[in-house]
Amino acid sequence: MLLLANFFWGLSFPVVKTIVLLHGVLVPQAGSWFSAIYTVAPRFLLATAVLVALKPFDFWRVTRGEVKQGVIIGLFSSAGMLLQNDALQFTSASTSAFLTQFYAILIPVYVAIRARRNPGWVVWTCCVLVLAGVAVLGRFDWRELKLGRGEWETLVASLFFMGQILWLGKKEFSANRAERLTLVMFATEALVFAGLAGATAPDVASLVTPWTSPAWLALTGTLTVFCTLGSFSLMNAWQPKITETEAGLIYCVEPIFGSVMALFLPALFSVWAGINYANEQATMHLLMGGGLITAANVLLQLKPPAKG
């Protein structure tokens, strides 16, 4: 089920990138932050409406624990998505997909520190491999010691996604019901992004115009059904059944799906949406950087840290 969730998230990378480019055509007067926010706000508003419509009389029967966990997870996810979507305007979908997985190594390290136990040579070796992969993917300039805006934002977003994963796995919330937790999470993100969209929109037309585009509606519908309702419902229902470390490793399949889809979907979306979004290629940076990160996660999967 989590692999299926990863497939949906992998699809979201080229879809979000297409919507961002489409915003440049539909609302050219809007800035980069509004463009990033308005790829997220509609999907969570629509997803919340769908969940409420499916169970209209079950809406108010959430427990205090479900509200607490849902709001916190929603805030972590909101911060991560905001940075990740803005970063997509300054880096490729494939690079973003791989860099997002930085939390896969941070999670076992955090768990080991929390348990006050050395994670062992395997974890430290994997950390080195991931850092090397990040440097290659981000085309790290050793002379200037900096990464580009897109790469930095994606790495910071990864930290927020790590918080989301850790809070979802907390034992104190084991009695929470996945469908109600998901509803609270979606409602939290809908409120956050709706407020940010209103604050960053240059005018009312920027909020209305995208809804008149058939291509934008279809892409947003895809994000809502598959990459929001489908993926997060699966994540919230099935991740608590395994450890945080295992979850972080499984989520590393996401960039594989994202990279493969970015090889052929952009050209199809371009013809359909009337934009210029070229297919990505399997460059040496992508192969080397992604290969190092993938090798680290395979190694960690073969000998994962002991459960705490």
C-alpha positions in Angstrom: 0.0 0.0 0.0 2.9 2.4 0.8 4.5 1.5 -2.6 1.2 2.5 -4.2 1.3 5.8 -2.3 4.8 6.4 -3.6 3.6 5.8 -7.2 1.0 8.6 -6.7 3.6 10.9 -5.2 6.0 10.2 -8.0 3.2 11.3 -10.4 2.8 14.5 -8.5 6.3 15.8 -9.4 5.7 16.3 -13.2 2.1 17.3 -12.6 3.0 20.0 -10.1 5.8 21.3 -12.3 3.3 21.5 -15.2 0.8 23.5 -13.1 3.5 25.9 -12.0 4.5 26.5 -15.7 0.8 26.8 -16.6 0.5 29.5 -13.9 3.1 31.5 -15.8 0.7 31.5 -18.8 -2.5 32.0 -16.9 -1.4 34.5 -14.2 1.9 35.9 -15.4 1.5 38.8 -13.0 1.7 36.5 -9.9 5.0 35.9 -8.2 6.7 32.5 -7.6 5.3 32.1 -4.0 1.7 32.5 -5.2 2.3 30.1 -8.0 3.7 27.5 -5.6 0.9 28.0 -3.0 -1.8 27.8 -5.7 -0.7 24.4 -6.8 -1.5 23.1 -3.2 -4.5 25.1 -1.9 -7.1 23.9 -4.4 -6.1 20.2 -4.0 -6.6 20.2 -0.2 -9.7 22.3 -0.4 -11.2 19.8 -2.9 -9.9 16.8 -0.9 -11.5 18.1 2.3 -14.8 18.7 0.5 -14.7 15.2 -0.9 -14.1 13.5 2.5 -16.9 15.6 4.2 -19.3 14.7 1.3 -18.5 11.0 1.7 -19.4 11.0 5.4 -21.4 14.2 6.1 -22.7 13.0 9.5 -19.3 11.6 10.7 -17.5 15.0 10.3 -17.8 16.1 13.9 -16.9 12.8 15.6 -13.2 13.3 15.7 -11.4 12.8 19.0 -9.0 15.2 20.7 -6.1 12.9 19.8 -7.1 12.8 16.1 -7.4 16.6 16.1 -4.0 17.1 17.8 -2.2 14.6 15.5 -4.0 15.8 12.4 -3.2 19.5 13.0 0.5 18.9 13.7 0.9 16.6 10.7 -1.0 19.0 8.6 1.3 21.9 9.6 4.5 19.8 9.0 3.1 18.8 5.6 2.1 22.3 4.7 5.6 23.7 5.4 7.2 20.9 3.4 4.9 21.2 0.4 5.2 25.0 0.3 9.0 24.8 0.1 9.0 21.8 -2.2 6.6 23.3 -4.7 8.5 26.6 -4.7 11.7 24.7 -5.2 10.3 23.0 -8.3 10.5 26.4 -10.1 14.3 26.4 -9.7 15.3 22.7 -10.1 14.2 19.7 -12.1 11.4 17.3 -11.0 13.9 14.4 -10.8 16.3 16.3 -8.6 13.5 17.5 -6.3 12.2 13.9 -6.0 15.6 12.5 -5.0 16.6 15.4 -2.6 13.2 15.1 -0.8 14.3 11.6 0.3 17.1 13.1 2.5 14.8 12.3 5.5 15.2 8.6 4.9 18.7 8.8 6.4 17.9 11.4 9.0 15.1 9.3 10.5 17.2 6.3 11.6 19.9 8.7 12.9 17.2 10.6 14.9 15.7 7.4 16.2 19.2 6.2 17.3 19.9 9.4 19.1 16.5 9.3 20.8 17.3 5.7 22.0 20.8 6.8 23.0 22.3 4.0 21.0 25.0 4.2 18.3 23.3 3.2 15.0 26.4 1.4 13.8 28.7 1.6 10.8 25.9 0.8 8.3 23.9 3.9 9.1 27.0 6.2 9.1 28.1 4.8 5.7 24.6 5.4 4.3 24.7 9.0 5.6 28.0 9.6 3.7 26.5 8.1 0.6 23.4 10.2 0.8 25.4 13.4 1.4 27.6 12.6 -1.6 24.5 11.9 -3.7 22.9 15.2 -2.6 26.1 17.1 -3.5 26.2 15.5 -7.0 22.4 16.1 -7.7 22.6 19.7 -6.5 25.8 20.3 -8.4 27.4 21.5 -5.2 30.0 24.1 -5.9 32.9 23.4 -3.5 34.6 26.7 -4.2 31.5 28.7 -3.2 30.1 26.2 -0.7 26.5 26.7 -1.7 23.6 24.9 -3.3 21.0 26.5 -5.5 17.7 27.9 -4.2 15.7 24.9 -5.5 18.1 22.4 -3.9 18.2 24.2 -0.5 14.4 24.6 -0.3 13.9 20.9 -1.1 16.3 19.8 1.6 14.6 22.0 4.2 11.2 20.6 3.0 12.6 17.2 3.7 13.1 18.1 7.3 9.4 19.0 7.6 8.4 15.7 5.9 10.5 13.9 8.5 8.5 15.5 11.2 5.3 14.4 9.5 6.5 10.8 9.4 7.7 10.8 13.0 4.4 12.2 14.3 2.4 9.8 12.3 4.3 6.9 14.0 3.9 8.1 17.6 2.5 5.3 19.8 0.3 7.7 21.8 -1.9 8.1 18.7 -2.2 4.4 17.9 -6.0 4.5 18.6 -6.6 7.3 16.1 -8.7 6.4 13.0 -6.9 7.0 9.7 -9.9 8.5 7.8 -10.6 11.1 10.5 -7.0 11.9 11.0 -6.7 12.4 7.2 -9.8 14.7 7.3 -8.2 16.9 10.0 -4.9 16.9 8.2 -6.5 18.0 4.9 -8.7 20.7 6.6 -5.6 22.1 8.3 -3.7 22.3 5.1 -6.7 23.8 3.3 -6.9 26.6 5.8 -3.2 27.3 5.8 -2.9 27.4 2.0 -6.2 29.2 1.4 -5.0 32.0 3.7 -1.6 32.1 2.1 -3.1 32.2 -1.4 -5.3 35.2 -0.4 -2.3 37.0 1.1 0.0 36.5 -1.9 -2.4 36.9 -4.8 -1.7 40.1 -6.7 -5.4 40.5 -7.5 -8.8 38.6 -7.4 -8.3 37.6 -11.1 -5.3 35.5 -10.1 -7.5 33.4 -7.9 -10.3 33.0 -10.4 -8.5 32.7 -13.8 -6.9 29.2 -13.3 -10.4 27.7 -12.7 -11.4 28.7 -16.2 -8.6 26.5 -17.8 -9.7 22.9 -18.7 -6.0 21.8 -18.5 -5.5 23.4 -15.0 -8.8 21.8 -13.8 -7.7 18.3 -15.1 -4.3 18.5 -13.6 -5.6 19.8 -10.3 -8.2 17.0 -10.3 -5.4 14.5 -10.8 -3.5 15.9 -7.9 -6.6 15.8 -5.7 -7.8 12.3 -6.5 -4.5 10.4 -6.8 -1.7 12.5 -5.2 -3.8 13.7 -2.3 -6.8 11.6 -1.4 -5.1 8.4 -2.6 -1.6 8.8 -1.4 -2.2 10.4 2.0 -5.1 8.1 2.9 -2.8 5.1 2.2 0.1 6.7 4.2 -2.0 7.5 7.2 -3.6 4.1 7.3 -0.6 1.9 6.7 2.5 3.7 7.9 1.7 3.3 11.6 1.9 -0.5 11.1 5.7 -0.3 10.6 8.6 1.6 12.1 9.6 5.1 11.2 12.9 3.8 9.7 11.2 1.2 7.5 8.7 3.9 6.4 11.5 6.3 5.5 13.2 3.6 3.4 10.0 2.6 1.6 9.3 6.2 0.7 12.7 6.3 -1.2 10.9 4.5 -4.0 9.1 7.8 -4.7 12.0 9.4 -6.7 12.3 6.4 -8.9 8.7 6.7 -10.0 9.1 10.5 -10.3 12.2 10.3 -12.4 10.7 7.7 -14.8 7.6 9.7 -15.3 9.6 12.9 -15.9 11.2 11.2 -18.8 7.9 11.1 -20.9 5.0 12.9 -19.2 6.3 16.6 -19.6 6.1 16.5 -23.4 2.6 15.0 -23.2 1.5 17.6 -20.7 3.1 20.4 -22.8 1.0 19.6 -25.9 -2.1 19.3 -23.8 -1.7 22.4 -21.7 0.0 24.6 -24.3 3.2 25.1 -22.4 6.9 24.4 -23.0 8.0 21.6 -20.6 10.6 19.3 -22.1 11.1 15.7 -21.1 14.0 15.2 -18.7 16.9 13.0 -19.5 18.9 10.5 -17.6 22.0 12.8 -17.1 25.2 11.8 -15.5 24.3 14.0 -12.4 21.0 12.2 -12.0 22.4 8.7 -12.5 25.4 9.3 -10.2 23.6 11.3 -7.5 20.4 9.2 -7.6 22.6 6.0 -7.7 24.4 7.0 -4.5 21.2 7.8 -2.6 19.6 4.6 -3.9 22.6 2.5 -2.9 22.5 4.0 0.6 18.9 3.1 1.1 19.4 -0.4 -0.3 22.3 -0.9 2.1 20.2 0.3 5.0 17.3 -1.9 3.9 19.6 -5.0 3.9 20.7 -4.2 7.5 18.3 -1.7 9.1 18.8 -0.4 12.7 17.4 -2.4 15.5 13.8 -1.5 16.5 13.7 0.7 19.5 
